[in-house]
Structure formats: C-alpha cells, structure tokens
Amino acid sequence: MQKARGVRRSSLKPQTERLENRALMTAGTGPTVTSLSLDTGASISSIVVGFSSPLDPASASDLSNYGLDVPASRAEFITAGGRAPAIVSAVYNASLEQVTLTFARPLRLGTTYRLHIYGQPGHSVLGADGTLLDGDDDQTPGGDYYATFAEGKSLSFIDNSGDRARVAIMGGGAIELVRQLNGDVASLQVANATPGSSVLVGTALTTRNGPGAVYIPSLVLDGAANQLPATFTTTAPTPPPTPTPIPATPGNPPYTLQFQQVSLPSALALQSMVSAQWGNYWLLFGGRTNGLHNFNPTGNFPPQYQNNDIVVIDPSNGQSWTRAWSSTGLTAQVTDPLSSAAQEFRQVGNTLYAIGGYSQDSSDNFTTYDTLTAVNVPGLVNAVIHGGPVAPLIRQISDPRLQVTGGDLGFIGGRAYLVFGQLFEGQYTFPSTGTQIYTDEIQSFRIVNRGKHLGIANYQAQRDPVNFRRRDGNLIPIVGSNGKPGLSYQTGVFTVAGNGYLNPVVIGSNGVGKTDFNNQQLFQQYNTTKLALYSARDKTMSTVFLGGIGLDHYDPQTGVVTTDTELPWVNDVTAYVRGPSGKAQEYMMTPQLPGYYGAESAFFNAAGTPSYGNGVIKLDALKKPTIVGYMYGGIVSTVPETSDPFTQTTATNAVFRVVLVPNS
C-alpha cells in the first residue's frame, strides 16, 4: 500500500455543467405553509393555516385536500393514524392568504393531532396560478404538508433526535405546540398568559445522538416568564465537526482490496439495471446502455438507449445470453416497468422483487411505474438460456404507494423497506414540464407471495421531509453492535441546495429510521458498488465503497483531499467503519480503481463467501486472500467533470474481481 504524505484539503470552484440541474427540476415555485395557529379556549374548534402566496380559491376550499387524524402513540412520523373529528369547512381569506379549518366537534386539549394538506398532482391545494402546493417546502411544486399540533397546560413529546421533553405553563394560560412530522418543534406559543404570573417551565432528557438540547425555532411567550432550562434552546444547533477521513494503514482497517479486471467481451454494457444471481449465473434486466443522461431540453433519456432485453451471464466462462422482453408473450403493461431504469430491487432466496422505475413506456409517456414484480430467478435464467415460457415466472401488481424511482429496497427479517426515492412524471429535462416529488419516506410492508397471489400487507410509512428527501444513495444491510440485522442508507442526493447528503440514516432491527447526526460520510454520495463487512470479534461494521460520484476525492500521490460540491466522478475506494460506540471513521484506501467506474454498477457475491443471513460478509471468517465478489457494469467517465455526457461517459461492461486480503 502506498503511504500517503499527510492529508491536505482543497476546494474546486463550481463547474459550469452540473451533475444534474438538480435543485429545481420542476419549473416554478408552489405555495408553502408558513404558519399554523390554534384558536384558544377550553378546546380547539378550528385552526388557521397561513400560506406564502395567493391560492386558487376552489382548491383552497375543497375539503378533500385536507385530512386530520391522531398519530399512533410516540410515532407521529408514521403516516397512518387513528380517527379524529372531521373537517367540516375550509374558508379561504384571500387578503390574508389563510385558510380556516373548522372541525365537526372540538378537539381535546392535551391530545396531539396531525394535519395533512395534499400536494400531489390531481389532489392538491393550488397556487393562484395553478401550481401545486410545495408542502414539503423543498422549492419544488408538489409535495404533501404534514404537521402535528397540540394545546394544553402540559405537553410531552419526543423530537427527531430522541430527546424526551415536557413543557408546562404555570400560573395561567395554555401552550400551543406545533411540530414537524419528524418530531422536531416548529413553534411553541403561550396563549392567554397572565402577566407577572404565568411561567413557562420544562424538562428534557437528551440523548447522546442529538445536539444536546431541544431546539425551539419560534418561541412566543405572550407575557409569560421563560424558565425553560438550558436543555431547551432557541439557537439553531451547530452540527458536529466534520470528521477528517484518514489514509488507511496496514492495520486500520484490517484488510486491503485488490481489483482484477475480468474480460467478458460479449456482456452487454449496462447501468442502473436490476441484478440477481443463481449459482454461477448473473441475471440482469432494465437499465440503460448509454452513460450519464444529457442536460438539454429535448430529452435526457433517449428511448433508443433503454435496455429492453433480459441478460444472463456466466462469468466462469465468459458466455452471455439475451432475450427480448417482447419475445416473452408478456404484455407491455408488464414489461414496460421491467425495462425501466433505477428500479428498487432485492433478491430473497430464489425470488427477485423489483419495484417502480422510470422510462418511456410503450405509449411514449415518460413515467414512474407503480408496480411490484416477483421474478423466479432460476426459472428466468433457464428461460433465457434454453427458451421456454416466461409468463409463469413473473407476477406483478400495481399500487400507487409504490410509484417510486431512484430509491432502494431492503429487508429486515420478513419485512420489506422501500427507502426514499422520487416520483417523476414527464420528460427529465431542465427546465422541466414534468413533476418531481421526493417521497421523503421509508415505506415498509410485508410482501405476500404464495401460490398465484402477490400483494403487500401491514403497510406503514415513516416520513421526514427534512432528512429523508433523498434518492440514488446506498442502502446497505448491516449488523449492529448488538448482533441484530438492520439497514443503513449512506449519503444520497440532492439537498435543497443541490448537494449530497452527509449524515447516514440507520434503520434498526425495530424498523425505525434514525438520522445519524453524529457521523458524516464525505466520500461517495451516489449509488455505487459497496461491500458490507462485519466483525463480531470487534463489533465493527465496515462498508467499502468503490468509485462512483463523490463530494470528496483523495489523491494518494499528493495526500490532498479535494472537495467539490458539484459531485464529480471519482475512482476512490473508501471504507466507512462504525465501531461499537456508534462512532464512525472514513478511511481512504489504495489501490484505487483504474478509472472513473462504479456509479450505478452491480455487485455479485462470490459463491461460498461466508455471510450472515442478510448478506453481510463475515469479516472474521476471512483468514486468507479471498474473492468476495465482482463489480459489473455501471457508468464509466473519461473525466471527473462532465461537459459532454454522450462523449465523455458511457455504460460499460467492465467486470472487476474483488479480492479481500486480511492484514492480520
């Protein structure tokens, strides 16, 4: 391993050609919710919702655009909830840009309620110009608004960091508390205070994963004295310092990787495809045969580069087979989604599950699909190699909740987790005439797949429009320090400012996603090949990322780490290692990849690699150099900064054998 000469940091100026015109894919800006005010008294009979701009009066007064429920106890972020009094009127005041919602009967004091305002195409409060509501306030029209609210003398809640708080008013008055769906406070107001007598008090038990205090961005005392302790703050918390990635050493992490390019000239060059394996065979379908999409208004996803074939590869002898979906006898309704790019998929045993995806369908519409497909992997492999019927091997259903592309699919136990992603309808151009709506959700459900029946059951969704507005990241099966399985979503794109995310989101064995505010990942912000490794001896979880697209790039020759917020192509190999305390460290490894490979590639485990039930490799069992798998396909770029996607990037059929070498 080459020894680095210390790490220095530098920054690059923004490039003229962005990775994507990503901050505002949809033209225009929709109205946002700016305030939520409760009436005061012995109960709550109405609330007033303030908006940032004029509304279309008909949609603002349409009761079907509003919903009210009671969230499950301590699970406000779960979108399904209990019954609450109906909303019986919605009166729009154009001069104040406010809507007053009145309830069929008064709401109980001390009870938390959740308001839902719709912002989806065909079901939305609209701006005066017809623009969809920007309910999640991400500067893009389209997106639902959620908030929880309560009024009472004493209120308790748990914020997004897990801090447990209680606030109370002494000596007269009431507390009006409005929170985001993720639990964080939006505003706290004292109403009907008695000057000189009313006192606001509280207690907070903060967690080690939080900022150390409960943040209240808007505090209105109405004459009450503020005696909240220091565990409450009106000052925005300062993020923890960015960790410094360090060069790997022979003992830290305790392994190195070797990359051996394998010649498979007959294999199809693909990126953002679905992949599975059975024995020696690799199965692939969907995806695209070109590189990075273009940026011009005439179309970023040319249909001629859409992969409409099923591909089977035997890497042991370099042989490959293809069969067109059009030759299977299946209808276009079934095969259109399976030919799309950026589907969410995961293999469970001999069954491959694929959800959603985006492409031009057989009616020439660019759409995000809402399908769940179950594929018999051994059967489809044989049908491609030897011929035979395909219809009995495919089951498919449609469900509007599954209309997602660019997310990811994982399992904890028998429960599926559809993590993040977006719904994009129309041409993926800039400026766009379509709609782009991030799901902001971790959706979870059980897949029912028996006999001829395919369906989903026990559906729920965890929503956080602040931290879950992500797509095209890296969902990784993990083993926690307690030995239990989970999932970790590392990085992803794009923040409202147009950058990559840094904080991981960890889904524990209890199925609840938590943003890890104490750790950051500075390398590899986009979907790429990754290896998941767990050491039961050291209780450490390692994830190694191969190439792709990243915020930071390491030059081992100079020891310089360069930061570029435009997220260029990189050839870095890095290890993100989380120890038993939960603290993580990034290591920059050598050798690096021989080119800008990795983005939207596939990884196939080597047969016989010792692994846990969720696919995480047992690091302690690797005592000698071991082939752990193969990286196949994806996008390759000739330059870090793209100025012409069609000449500088392409899909590749390159295959790299990955060998792990223990250093102990």
N, C-alpha and C positions, 0 to 999 in steps of 0.2 A: 504494500500500500504506500502510495506516495505521501510523504509528510508535508502537511501544509505549513506555510510560513506565517501563521497567525491569521486572524480573520479581521479584515477591514471592510467597511461598508461604503457604498457609493449609491447615488441615485441617478436615474435617467430622466430626461425631460419627456413629457408626453409625446408619443408618436402621432403622426398625422392620420394614420389608419388604425382605428381601434380594433381590438379583437372582435367586438361586436358594437354596433350602435346600441348600447345596451341599457342606458339609463331610461330612455323614453322611447320604447319601441312603438307605442300607440300614440297617434297624434292627439294633441290637445290635452287639457287637464280637466279632470272632473271635480265636482264639488266635494268637499270633505266635511266631516263633522267636527265642529270647533268647540262645542260645549254641550253639557247635559245638566239641566237644572231641575231639581225636585221641588214640588210645592211643599210647603211646611205646614205643620199642624199635627193632629193626633194620628194621622195616617197619610198615605200618599195616594191621591186620586188622579194625578196627572204629572207628566214631565214635559219639559220644553227642550227640544233639540235644536241647537244652533248650527248653521251651515256657513261655509266660507264664501258662497256666491249664490246668486239667484237660482231658484229651482223651477222646473216645469210644474205648474200648479196641479195638473191632473195626477201626475205620478207622486207628487208630494202628499196628496190627499188620498191615495189609494191604500186602503188598509192591508191589502195583500203584500205590500212592500215592507211590512213591519211584523216583528214577532217578539213575544215575551215569554220567558219560562223561568223556572227555578233550577239553577245548576245543581248537579249532584254535590253532596257534601264534600268539601275540600277538593273539588275537581271542576272548578269553573271553566277550565280550559277545554273540557270535553264538550263538544258542541251539542250532544244530545242531553236533554234535561227533562225536568218534571213540569207539570201543568201549572199555569198561573192565570190570573184573571185576563180575560180577552181585552184587546184594544178595540174600543168601540167608535172612536173618532180620531181623525188626523186632520187638524186645521192648520193651514199654511198661512203665515203672515208674511207677505211679500216684502213689506217695508223693512221688517226686522230680519228677514231670511231665517225664520224659525218655524218649526212645526210643533204644535202642542198635541201630545198624545194623551187621550183620556181613557181610563180603564172602566171595565164593567162594574167593578167594585173596588174599594180602596185596598191598597197594598199594605201588608203588615209591616209595622216598624220592627227593626232588628233582623228582618229577613233579607237575604241577598237575592236580587233578581237580575236577569240577564236580558238586555235589549239586543235585538238583531235587526239591522236595516239592510235590505237586499241591494246588491250592486252587480248582479250578473246580467249578461245580455238577455233581453226578453223579460227580465224580472228585476227592475231596478228603480230606485229614485233617480231622477234625471236632472241634469242641469237645464237651465232655461234654453240652452242651445241643443238639447237632446243628448248631451254627453253623459255617459254612465257615471254613477257615483264612484268616487275613489274612496271606498270605505276603509281600506287598509292603509290609506294615506302614504302610498308609495310613488306618488307623482305620475301614476298611470291610471287612466279611467278603467273602471271595472274592478270590483272587489267589495266583499261584504264588510259591514261595520258590526262589531260586537263590543259591548261594554257591560260590566256588572255594576250595580249600584245598590246602596242600602242607606237607610236613615234610622237613627236611634240614639239613645243615650250612651250606649256602649256597643262597640262593634269589634269583632275579631276577624283576622284574615291571615293568609299565608301568601307572601309575594313570590316572584319568579325565582328568587334565589333560595327559597325555602325558609326565609325568615318568618317567624311566627309573631304576629303583632296584635296588640289590643289597644284601642283608643277609647276614651270616655270623656264626657263633659260633666263637670261638677258645677252645681250652683245655678242651673237654668240653661235652657237651650237644647239643641239637638245637633248631631253630626250627620252631614251628608257626605258619603264616601263614594266616589266613582273610580273604578279600576279598569285597566285593560284586561283583555281576556286571559293574558298570561299571568295575571295576579298582581302586576305592578300597579301602584297608585297613579291615577291620572289627576285627581284633585280631591282635596279634603276641605270642607267648608263647615264652619259653625254657623247655625241659623238661630235667630231669636235669642241671642246671648243676653244676659243681664250684666250690663257694665259694672265693673267693680266686684262682681260676684262669680261670674262664670269662669271656669278654669279648664283648659284642655290638658289632659294627662294621658299617659300611656306606658306600655311596657313592650319590649321587643326582645325576643331571643333569636340572635343572628347566628347564621351557620358559617362554617369556615369557607364555604364555596361562594359566599356573597361578598359585597363590598364593605361589610361591617356595620351598615346602618340601613334602615328602611328609608327609601327616597320618596319624598312628597314634593313633586314639581310645582304644585299650586296649592298654597295654604291660605285660606281666608278665615280670619278669626272673628270678625263681626263684633269686636269689642271684648272678646274673651282673652284672658291671660294665657300665654303659651308656656306650659310647664312640661312639655314633652322632653324626655331625656335625650342624651347625645346619641342614643341608638336610633333616633329619627333625624333626618336631615332634609333641608330644602336645597342643598347644594348638590348638583349632579355628581355622582361618584366618579372618581378617577379610575380608569381601567388599570389593572395591574401592569407593571412594566413588561414590555415585550421581551420574552426570553431570547437570549443570544444563541443561535444554533452554533454548534461546535464541530470541528472536524472529528471524524471517527478515529479511534485508535485501535490497536490490535485487541484490546480487552474491553472496549466500550464503544458500541455494543459488542457482545462476544461472538461476532460472526462477520464474515465478509461474503460478498456475492461475486460470482463470475458469470459472464454472458457469452454464450457461444452461438453464433448465428447459424441457423439450420436452413439448408436450401430446400424450398418447396415451390419450384417454379410454376407448377400447374395450379397452385391455390389461387383463389380469387382475392383480389385486393379489396378489403372492406374496412369500413369504420362505423362506429355507433350501431353495431349489429347485436343480435341476440345470440348467445352461445350456450352450449351444453356439451356433455361428453358421456360416452358409453364405451367402456372397455378402452380399446385403442383409438376409437373414432371420435372426432370432433364434429359437432353439428352446429351449423350457423344459418341464420336467415335474417332478412331485414337489413337495415343499414343502408349505406351509400358507397358508391365506387369512386367518388371524387374526394377532394380534400376539404379544406375549410370552405364554407359557403361564401358567396360573394356579398358585396355590400350595396349593389346598385338597385334602383327601384324596379327593375324589370324582372326580378325573381332571383332569390338566393338559393333555391332548392330545385335546380333543373331536373325535370322528371326523367330525363334520359340517364341520369346517374343513380336512380333509385334501384336498389337490388331487388329483383323480383324472383330470384332463384333460391332454392334450398341447397346448401352446400354441405358436403361431408368430406372430411379429410382424414386420412390415415397417416399420421406423422412418422410412423415407423418405417414406411417405405416410400413416402412422398406422393402417394396416389390420392387423387381427389375426384369427386363426382358432383354433378349438379343436376337439379331437376327444377323446372319452372313451376311456380305455383299454378300457372294457367293450365298445366297438364294434369293436375290432380283431380279435376272434376269438381272442386270446391267452388262455391260462388264467390264473386268479387266481394260481397259483404263480409265473407270470412277471411279472404286472402289479403284484402287491402290493408287491414291493420298489421298483418304478419309481414308485409313488405315495407313497413314504415321504419323510420329512424328513431332512435332514442326511446325505445320501449323500456319499460321496467320489467325485469325478469329475474327468476331464481329457479334453480333446479332442486327438487326434493326427491331423492331416490331416483327412480326412472321417469319421473314426471317433471316436465318443464312448464312453469307458469309464466305467461307473458301478459302484460297489461299496457294499454294505451299505445302511445307512439304518435308521430306526426309525419304526414306525407301528403302528396297529391293522390286523391282517390280515383276510382275508375270513372267518376263523373266530373273529373277535372277540378275538384274543390280541394284546397289545401285545408286540412283539418287535423284536429287532435281526436283520436279514437277513444271510445269509452268501453272497450272490450276487455274481458278476461278470457284467456285461452289456456287450455290444458293440453299439452302435447305428450304423447307417448314417445319417449326418446328412442328406445331400441327399435320400436316399430317404424318410426320415421326414417331412421338411419337405414334400415333394411329396405324400405320402400324407395329410397333414393338410389341405393346401390343396385338392387335387384329388380326394381319395379314393383308394381302391385298397388292396391287401393290405399289411399291416404285418408279418406273421409272418416273411417272408424278410429283413426289415431288422433283426431282433433275434436275437442269440444270447446264451445265458445258461448259466452253470454255477454250481454250489454248491460251496463249500469252507469248512469250519469255521474255517480260519485267517483268512478274510475277513469274519468276523462282527463288523463294526465300524460304529459311527456317530459322527459328530462329529469324525472325523479328516480327513485331506486326502490327495489323490493328486497326485503329480508324477512327472516323468520326467527322467532324466539319460541322454542317449543313448537307447538302446533299452530301458533298464531302468526298471521302474515302482517307485515308492516310496510305500507306504501308511503314512502318518506319524501316529502317535499315535491318539487317539480312545478309545472305550469300548464295552463290550458291556453293554446294559441290557435286562433281561428283566422284564416286568411293567409295572404302572402307574407312571408317572413322577410319584409323589406324595411327600408328606412328612407323617408317616413313611411309608416305602415297604414294600410287601410283596414287591417285586421284588429283583433283584440288580443291582448296578452294579460293573463291573470295568473299570478302565482297562487298556488294552493294555500301556502302558509300553514300547512298541516302535516301531522303524522297521522295517517289513517290506518286503522288496524281492524282486523276481522279474521274470522276462520273461514278457510276455503273448504266447502263441502264438495267432495269429488268421489262419488261412488256410483257404481252402475252406469246408467246413462245420464245421471244428474250432475250438473255443475252449478254451484251457487256460492254465495257468501252469507255468513251469519254472524251475529254478535258484533255488528259494525259499531265503531265509535271513531271520533276524530279529535285529536289534540291540536289546538290552534294557537299560534303565536305569530301575529303579523310583523313583529319586530325582529325576532331572531330566527324564524322559520321561513323567511322569504328567500328561498334558495332553490337552486337547481344545479344539475351537472356536477355534483360533487362526488365524494367517495364514501359509500356506505360499506362498513366493514364489520363482519362478525367478530366479536371479541369474547374473551373470557375475563371476568372481573377478578380482582384480588381475592374475592370470596369463593372463586372457583365456579361461579354461575355464569351462564351464557348471557350475552347481550349484543347490542349493536352500537356502533359509533359512526356518526356522519361527520366526516372530516371536511372542513372548508366549504366549497361550493361558491356559486356566483348567482346574481350580482347584487351588491348592496345598492341602495337608492342612489348613492354617489357614483355607482358604476364600477366598484372594485370587488375584489374577492373577500369572502369571509375568513376570519382567523380563528374564532372560537369553535371548537367541536360541539356537537350535540350528542350526548350519550343516552341511549335507551337501555335502562337497566333490566334486570330479569323481571321486574314488576311491570314492564311495558310503558313506563312513563319517561318521556324525553326531557332531559335537563341540559340547558346550555352550560357548558363548562367555561365560566368566566375567568377561571384561574390559569387556564392554559391557552396558548395560541400556536397555530401552525403557520409558518411563514413561507413554506415551500409547497408547490403542487396544489393549486386552488381548483383544478379542473379534473374531471373524470379521467383516470389513467389506470394502468395495471398496479396492483398492490398485493403484498404478501402479508398475511396475518399470522403472527407467531406468538405463542405464549409459553413462558417458563413457569411451571408450577413450583419449581425449586426457589426461584427468586420472586415469584408473584409479580412478574412484569409482563406487560402486553406490548409487543412491538408490531408496528405496521411499517413496511418498507414500500416506498413509492418509486416507480420507475418512469422518469421523464414526464412528458405532458406539457402543461402550461402552469406557470407559477409566478407569484409575486416576487420571490427572491431567486437568485441564481448564484451559484458558487463556482469560482474559478480556482481549481486546486493548484494551478501553476503560480498564481499571484497571491492566493489567500484572500482574495477580495470577494465579498458578498454584495451583489448589486440588487437594489430594489427598483422595480419598475411597476407602477400601478396600472399600466396598460396590459399586464399579464402576458408576456411573450412566451414563445416556445422555449422549452428548456430540455437539457439532457441530464439533469441532476438525478442522482439516486440518494434518497434520504431515508432515515429511519426515525419514526416518531415513537418514542418509548415512554410508556406510562408506568410508573412504579407503584408499589403497594400503597403509598401515601396518597396517590392520585395526582402527584406532580409529574409533569411530562418534560422531556428533553428531546430536541431535534438534533440528529447527527447527520453531517454531510459526508457521504461515503464515496470512496473510489474503489474500482474504476467507475466512471460514468458511462452512460450509453454512448455508442459510437455515432450518434446523430440525434436529431430532434424527433425522437419517436415517443410513443406512449399514449398520446391523447386519444380517447375513445377506442382503445385497444381491448383485447380479450385476454384472459389468463386461464390456462388449463392446468390443473394439478397433475403432477406425475403420479402414475399408478403406484400404489404402495406407500406413499408418503404418510407417515404416522400423523393422524389428525384427530381432533375432537369431533363430536357429533355435528357441530355447526361448521366444520371445515377449517377451523383454526389449526395451524400446524403445531405439533408438539415439539417445541424447540429442544427440550431436554433429551429427547429421543434421538436427535441427530448427532452422532458421535464422530462422523467422518464426512468428507465432501459428498453431498447428496443432491441429485437432480430433484428439485422440488416442483418444477413446472415449466411452462412455456408461455411466453408473451407472443401474441399473434395479432397482426394487422394494426388498425388504427390509422391515424393521420401522421404523416411524416412531412416535415418542413425543411426547406434548404436554408432558411434564415430564421433568426429569432423574432424579428419584427416583420410582419406581413404587410406588403404593399400591393401585391397582386396574388390573391388566393389561388387562381387557376394555373399560374405558372410556378409559384413558389411552394405550394402544398399539394399533396395528393394522398389518396388512400394507398396503403401499402399491404403487400402480402408477406412482409418480412416476419420471420419467426426467430425468437431468441430463446435458447435453452438457458434456464436459470439454475445455477448451482450454488448451494449454500455451503460455505466452508466454516465449520466451528473453529474458533480461535483458542479453544481451551483443550 
